[in-house]
């Protein structure tokens, strides 16, 4: 399925020195469905994010597999080493095959 933009807050420095450790914080807003409509107890299609993947110029720099106990709007913080200027691609994959995506550039000096 095609990539869809997700409302997410990505906090990271716009630039870093070569070799510097950079902290990246991500908060995604996701319309999670747990497969049961509590009010009527009828089944609905499950929509839960199960993977967060971050790549820079095609190289995976972070990956996290999430379980059904994750919050609807998951917050994740991780670090990476600044090695080259490039676009970071943040991808959240949900049950059913939808991939949500955001992009942000890190400039390395």
Secondary structure, 3 states (H helix, E strand, C coil): CCEEECCEEEECCCEECCCCEEEEEEEECCCCECCEECCCCEECCCECEEEEEEEECCEEEEEEECCCCCCCCCEEEEEEECCCCEEEEEEEEECCCCEEEEEEEEEEC
